[in-house]
Amino acid sequence: MSEKARNMVLLVVGLSDNKLYGLTKLQKISFLINQKVYNWVKFKPSPTGPFSDEIMKAVDVLEREGKLKVELDSTDSYELTKTGEDEYIKLVKALKSEDWEKFKKAREIVEMFSKVPPGYLVAFIYKYYPGYFEKGSFNDTFEKWVSYFNL
């Protein structure tokens, strides 16, 4: 697992008021930040859109370290613990000092997409980054979502 993947998980969850619901949101918001701001993590196409094994490894490591509480149930939640929040705060200070505009852009992406339905997020990425979706049975559904959400 790379340090950058770890930072991505800390950043996305931290900017989501320290708690994010859904693996789809974690993966897809990370992808958008990766594409538009910080090119930190490798993503590969999958039937449901961009997916990063690095993000999943970072989640596992942060959970083992006691910095991320993961609840895999009907909502799948990712929440920073106190030590996770402390590491997030250090990361934010470093990112702000490096490039305030990049940090603001990452924050805007999280604010824009952390509260929308996962279907909207997937449809948005499907429309603007279609190369990250493998051809398959989900494509018709994603096309309908793009239309439904007027994207």
FENVEN-V865009 format. One record per pair of residues at least 12 apart in sequence whose ideal C-beta (glycine too) atoms are under 10 Angstrom apart, sorted by the first residue. I is the first residue (numbers start at 1). GAP is how many residues later the second one is. D is the distance in whole Angstrom. If there is no record, write none. Layout:
i=I gap=GAP d=D
i=I gap=GAP d=D
This chain:
i=1 gap=52 d=9
i=1 gap=53 d=6
i=1 gap=54 d=9
i=1 gap=55 d=9
i=1 gap=56 d=4
i=1 gap=57 d=5
i=1 gap=58 d=9
i=1 gap=59 d=8
i=1 gap=60 d=5
i=1 gap=61 d=9
i=2 gap=38 d=7
i=2 gap=39 d=7
i=2 gap=40 d=9
i=2 gap=52 d=6
i=2 gap=55 d=9
i=2 gap=56 d=8
i=3 gap=37 d=9
i=3 gap=55 d=9
i=4 gap=30 d=9
i=4 gap=34 d=8
i=4 gap=35 d=9
i=4 gap=36 d=3
i=4 gap=37 d=6
i=4 gap=38 d=10
i=4 gap=50 d=8
i=4 gap=54 d=9
i=5 gap=25 d=9
i=5 gap=29 d=10
i=5 gap=35 d=7
i=5 gap=36 d=5
i=5 gap=37 d=9
i=5 gap=47 d=7
i=5 gap=48 d=9
i=5 gap=49 d=4
i=5 gap=50 d=6
i=5 gap=51 d=9
i=5 gap=52 d=7
i=5 gap=53 d=4
i=5 gap=54 d=9
i=5 gap=56 d=9
i=5 gap=57 d=10
i=6 gap=34 d=9
i=6 gap=35 d=10
i=6 gap=48 d=9
i=6 gap=49 d=9
i=6 gap=51 d=9
i=6 gap=52 d=5
i=6 gap=53 d=9
i=6 gap=55 d=7
i=6 gap=56 d=7
i=6 gap=59 d=9
i=6 gap=61 d=9
i=6 gap=62 d=10
i=6 gap=81 d=9
i=6 gap=85 d=9
i=7 gap=31 d=8
i=7 gap=33 d=7
i=7 gap=34 d=9
i=7 gap=51 d=8
i=7 gap=80 d=9
i=7 gap=81 d=9
i=7 gap=84 d=6
i=7 gap=87 d=9
i=7 gap=88 d=8
i=8 gap=18 d=9
i=8 gap=21 d=9
i=8 gap=22 d=5
i=8 gap=23 d=10
i=8 gap=25 d=7
i=8 gap=26 d=7
i=8 gap=30 d=7
i=8 gap=32 d=5
i=8 gap=33 d=5
i=8 gap=44 d=8
i=8 gap=46 d=8
i=8 gap=47 d=6
i=8 gap=50 d=7
i=8 gap=83 d=10
i=8 gap=98 d=10
i=9 gap=17 d=7
i=9 gap=21 d=7
i=9 gap=32 d=9
i=9 gap=43 d=10
i=9 gap=45 d=9
i=9 gap=46 d=6
i=9 gap=47 d=9
i=9 gap=48 d=10
i=9 gap=49 d=5
i=9 gap=50 d=6
i=9 gap=52 d=9
i=9 gap=53 d=6
i=9 gap=54 d=10
i=9 gap=58 d=9
i=9 gap=59 d=7
i=9 gap=69 d=8
i=9 gap=71 d=9
i=9 gap=75 d=9
i=9 gap=79 d=10
i=10 gap=48 d=8
i=10 gap=52 d=7
i=10 gap=57 d=8
i=10 gap=58 d=8
i=10 gap=70 d=7
i=10 gap=74 d=7
i=10 gap=75 d=9
i=10 gap=77 d=6
i=10 gap=78 d=5
i=10 gap=79 d=10
i=10 gap=80 d=9
i=10 gap=81 d=5
i=10 gap=82 d=9
i=11 gap=18 d=9
i=11 gap=19 d=8
i=11 gap=22 d=7
i=11 gap=26 d=10
i=11 gap=27 d=8
i=11 gap=29 d=9
i=11 gap=77 d=7
i=11 gap=80 d=6
i=11 gap=81 d=8
i=11 gap=84 d=8
i=11 gap=92 d=9
i=11 gap=95 d=6
i=11 gap=96 d=9
i=11 gap=99 d=8
i=12 gap=13 d=8
i=12 gap=14 d=6
i=12 gap=15 d=9
i=12 gap=16 d=10
i=12 gap=17 d=5
i=12 gap=18 d=5
i=12 gap=20 d=10
i=12 gap=21 d=7
i=12 gap=43 d=9
i=12 gap=66 d=8
i=12 gap=94 d=9
i=12 gap=97 d=9
i=12 gap=98 d=6
i=12 gap=101 d=10
i=12 gap=102 d=8
i=13 gap=12 d=10
i=13 gap=13 d=7
i=13 gap=16 d=10
i=13 gap=17 d=10
i=13 gap=46 d=9
i=13 gap=49 d=9
i=13 gap=54 d=10
i=13 gap=55 d=7
i=13 gap=56 d=10
i=13 gap=64 d=10
i=13 gap=65 d=5
i=13 gap=66 d=7
i=13 gap=67 d=6
i=13 gap=71 d=8
i=13 gap=72 d=10
i=13 gap=75 d=8
i=13 gap=97 d=9
i=13 gap=101 d=10
i=14 gap=66 d=6
i=14 gap=70 d=8
i=14 gap=71 d=7
i=14 gap=73 d=9
i=14 gap=74 d=4
i=14 gap=75 d=8
i=14 gap=77 d=7
i=14 gap=78 d=7
i=14 gap=93 d=10
i=14 gap=96 d=9
i=15 gap=14 d=9
i=15 gap=18 d=9
i=15 gap=73 d=9
i=15 gap=77 d=9
i=15 gap=88 d=9
i=15 gap=91 d=7
i=15 gap=92 d=6
i=15 gap=93 d=10
i=15 gap=94 d=9
i=15 gap=95 d=4
i=15 gap=96 d=7
i=15 gap=99 d=8
i=16 gap=13 d=8
i=16 gap=62 d=8
i=16 gap=63 d=9
i=16 gap=64 d=9
i=16 gap=94 d=6
i=16 gap=95 d=9
i=16 gap=97 d=9
i=16 gap=98 d=4
i=16 gap=99 d=9
i=17 gap=62 d=10
i=17 gap=63 d=10
i=17 gap=93 d=9
i=17 gap=97 d=8
i=17 gap=98 d=10
i=18 gap=51 d=10
i=18 gap=60 d=9
i=18 gap=61 d=6
i=18 gap=62 d=4
i=18 gap=63 d=9
i=18 gap=64 d=10
i=18 gap=66 d=8
i=18 gap=67 d=6
i=18 gap=70 d=8
i=19 gap=50 d=9
i=19 gap=52 d=10
i=19 gap=58 d=6
i=19 gap=59 d=7
i=19 gap=60 d=4
i=19 gap=61 d=7
i=19 gap=95 d=10
i=20 gap=56 d=9
i=20 gap=57 d=7
i=20 gap=58 d=5
i=20 gap=59 d=8
i=20 gap=60 d=9
i=20 gap=90 d=9
i=20 gap=94 d=6
i=21 gap=50 d=10
i=21 gap=54 d=5
i=21 gap=55 d=7
i=21 gap=56 d=5
i=21 gap=57 d=8
i=21 gap=58 d=10
i=21 gap=93 d=9
i=21 gap=94 d=10
i=21 gap=97 d=9
i=22 gap=53 d=7
i=22 gap=54 d=5
i=22 gap=55 d=8
i=22 gap=56 d=9
i=22 gap=92 d=10
i=22 gap=95 d=10
i=22 gap=96 d=6
i=22 gap=99 d=9
i=23 gap=28 d=10
i=23 gap=32 d=9
i=23 gap=33 d=9
i=23 gap=36 d=9
i=23 gap=47 d=10
i=23 gap=49 d=8
i=23 gap=53 d=5
i=23 gap=54 d=10
i=23 gap=55 d=8
i=23 gap=95 d=9
i=24 gap=24 d=8
i=24 gap=25 d=8
i=24 gap=27 d=10
i=24 gap=52 d=8
i=24 gap=93 d=10
i=24 gap=94 d=4
i=24 gap=95 d=9
i=24 gap=97 d=7
i=24 gap=98 d=7
i=25 gap=51 d=9
i=25 gap=53 d=9
i=25 gap=85 d=10
i=25 gap=88 d=7
i=25 gap=89 d=6
i=25 gap=90 d=9
i=25 gap=91 d=9
i=25 gap=92 d=10
i=25 gap=93 d=6
i=25 gap=96 d=6
i=25 gap=97 d=10
i=26 gap=26 d=10
i=26 gap=29 d=7
i=26 gap=30 d=9
i=26 gap=32 d=10
i=26 gap=33 d=8
i=26 gap=50 d=8
i=26 gap=51 d=10
i=26 gap=52 d=6
i=26 gap=88 d=10
i=27 gap=16 d=8
i=27 gap=19 d=9
i=27 gap=21 d=9
i=27 gap=22 d=8
i=27 gap=23 d=7
i=27 gap=24 d=6
i=27 gap=25 d=7
i=27 gap=28 d=6
i=27 gap=29 d=8
i=27 gap=94 d=9
i=27 gap=95 d=10
i=27 gap=98 d=10
i=28 gap=15 d=10
i=28 gap=20 d=9
i=28 gap=21 d=7
i=28 gap=22 d=7
i=28 gap=23 d=9
i=28 gap=85 d=7
i=28 gap=90 d=8
i=28 gap=93 d=5
i=28 gap=94 d=7
i=28 gap=96 d=8
i=28 gap=97 d=6
i=28 gap=101 d=10
i=28 gap=104 d=10
i=29 gap=77 d=9
i=29 gap=80 d=7
i=29 gap=81 d=6
i=29 gap=83 d=9
i=29 gap=84 d=5
i=29 gap=85 d=7
i=29 gap=92 d=7
i=29 gap=96 d=10
i=30 gap=13 d=8
i=30 gap=20 d=9
i=30 gap=21 d=10
i=30 gap=22 d=7
i=30 gap=24 d=9
i=30 gap=25 d=5
i=30 gap=28 d=9
i=30 gap=79 d=10
i=30 gap=80 d=10
i=31 gap=12 d=5
i=31 gap=18 d=8
i=31 gap=19 d=4
i=31 gap=20 d=8
i=31 gap=21 d=7
i=31 gap=24 d=9
i=31 gap=78 d=10
i=31 gap=90 d=10
i=31 gap=94 d=7
i=31 gap=98 d=8
i=31 gap=101 d=7
i=32 gap=18 d=9
i=32 gap=74 d=9
i=32 gap=77 d=5
i=32 gap=78 d=9
i=32 gap=80 d=9
i=32 gap=81 d=7
i=32 gap=89 d=8
i=32 gap=92 d=8
i=32 gap=93 d=7
i=32 gap=96 d=9
i=32 gap=97 d=9
i=33 gap=69 d=10
i=33 gap=72 d=8
i=33 gap=73 d=5
i=33 gap=74 d=10
i=33 gap=75 d=10
i=33 gap=76 d=5
i=33 gap=77 d=7
i=33 gap=80 d=10
i=34 gap=16 d=8
i=34 gap=18 d=8
i=34 gap=21 d=9
i=34 gap=72 d=10
i=34 gap=75 d=10
i=35 gap=15 d=9
i=35 gap=74 d=9
i=35 gap=90 d=9
i=35 gap=93 d=9
i=35 gap=94 d=7
i=35 gap=97 d=9
i=36 gap=66 d=9
i=36 gap=69 d=6
i=36 gap=70 d=8
i=36 gap=72 d=9
i=36 gap=73 d=6
i=37 gap=58 d=10
i=37 gap=62 d=9
i=37 gap=64 d=9
i=37 gap=65 d=5
i=37 gap=66 d=8
i=37 gap=67 d=9
i=37 gap=68 d=5
i=37 gap=69 d=5
i=37 gap=70 d=10
i=37 gap=71 d=9
i=37 gap=72 d=7
i=38 gap=57 d=8
i=38 gap=61 d=9
i=38 gap=64 d=7
i=38 gap=65 d=9
i=38 gap=67 d=9
i=38 gap=68 d=7
i=40 gap=12 d=10
i=40 gap=14 d=9
i=40 gap=15 d=10
i=41 gap=12 d=9
i=41 gap=13 d=5
i=41 gap=14 d=6
i=41 gap=17 d=8
i=42 gap=12 d=6
i=42 gap=13 d=10
i=43 gap=12 d=8
i=43 gap=86 d=9
i=43 gap=89 d=7
i=44 gap=88 d=8
i=44 gap=90 d=9
i=45 gap=84 d=9
i=45 gap=85 d=10
i=45 gap=86 d=7
i=45 gap=87 d=5
i=45 gap=88 d=6
i=45 gap=89 d=5
i=45 gap=90 d=9
i=46 gap=86 d=8
i=46 gap=87 d=8
i=46 gap=88 d=6
i=46 gap=90 d=9
i=46 gap=92 d=10
i=47 gap=86 d=7
i=47 gap=87 d=5
i=47 gap=88 d=9
i=47 gap=89 d=5
i=47 gap=90 d=8
i=47 gap=91 d=5
i=47 gap=92 d=9
i=47 gap=95 d=10
i=48 gap=70 d=10
i=48 gap=74 d=7
i=48 gap=77 d=10
i=48 gap=78 d=9
i=48 gap=84 d=10
i=48 gap=85 d=7
i=48 gap=86 d=9
i=48 gap=88 d=9
i=48 gap=90 d=6
i=48 gap=93 d=10
i=48 gap=94 d=9
i=49 gap=72 d=9
i=49 gap=73 d=6
i=49 gap=74 d=10
i=49 gap=75 d=10
i=49 gap=76 d=5
i=49 gap=77 d=7
i=49 gap=80 d=8
i=49 gap=81 d=9
i=49 gap=83 d=5
i=49 gap=84 d=5
i=49 gap=85 d=9
i=49 gap=89 d=9
i=49 gap=93 d=8
i=50 gap=72 d=10
i=50 gap=75 d=7
i=50 gap=79 d=7
i=50 gap=81 d=9
i=50 gap=82 d=4
i=50 gap=83 d=8
i=51 gap=81 d=8
i=59 gap=19 d=7
i=62 gap=16 d=9
i=62 gap=18 d=9
i=62 gap=19 d=9
i=62 gap=21 d=10
i=62 gap=22 d=7
i=62 gap=25 d=9
i=63 gap=15 d=9
i=63 gap=18 d=9
i=63 gap=21 d=9
i=65 gap=16 d=9
i=65 gap=18 d=8
i=65 gap=19 d=8
i=65 gap=22 d=9
i=66 gap=15 d=6
i=66 gap=16 d=9
i=66 gap=17 d=6
i=66 gap=18 d=8
i=67 gap=13 d=7
i=67 gap=14 d=6
i=67 gap=15 d=9
i=67 gap=16 d=5
i=67 gap=17 d=3
i=67 gap=18 d=9
i=67 gap=19 d=9
i=67 gap=20 d=6
i=67 gap=21 d=9
i=68 gap=12 d=6
i=68 gap=13 d=7
i=68 gap=15 d=9
i=68 gap=16 d=5
i=68 gap=19 d=10
i=69 gap=12 d=6
i=69 gap=15 d=8
i=91 gap=12 d=10
i=92 gap=14 d=10
i=92 gap=15 d=9
i=95 gap=12 d=10
i=112 gap=12 d=9
i=113 gap=12 d=10
i=116 gap=33 d=9
i=117 gap=28 d=9
i=117 gap=32 d=9
i=119 gap=22 d=9
i=119 gap=23 d=9
i=119 gap=25 d=10
i=119 gap=26 d=5
i=119 gap=29 d=8
i=119 gap=30 d=8
i=120 gap=25 d=7
i=120 gap=26 d=10
i=120 gap=28 d=9
i=120 gap=29 d=5
i=120 gap=31 d=8
i=121 gap=24 d=10
i=121 gap=28 d=10
i=122 gap=16 d=9
i=122 gap=19 d=9
i=122 gap=20 d=6
i=122 gap=23 d=7
i=122 gap=24 d=9
i=122 gap=27 d=10
i=123 gap=18 d=9
i=123 gap=19 d=6
i=123 gap=20 d=9
i=123 gap=21 d=9
i=123 gap=22 d=4
i=123 gap=23 d=5
i=123 gap=24 d=9
i=123 gap=25 d=7
i=123 gap=26 d=5
i=123 gap=27 d=10
i=123 gap=28 d=6
i=124 gap=21 d=9
i=124 gap=22 d=8
i=124 gap=25 d=8
i=124 gap=27 d=6
i=125 gap=17 d=9
i=125 gap=26 d=10
i=126 gap=12 d=9
i=126 gap=13 d=8
i=126 gap=15 d=9
i=126 gap=16 d=4
i=126 gap=17 d=8
i=126 gap=19 d=7
i=126 gap=20 d=6
i=126 gap=25 d=8
i=127 gap=15 d=8
i=127 gap=16 d=9
i=127 gap=18 d=9
i=127 gap=19 d=5
i=127 gap=20 d=10
i=127 gap=22 d=9
i=127 gap=24 d=5
i=128 gap=18 d=10
i=128 gap=23 d=8
i=130 gap=12 d=9
i=130 gap=16 d=10
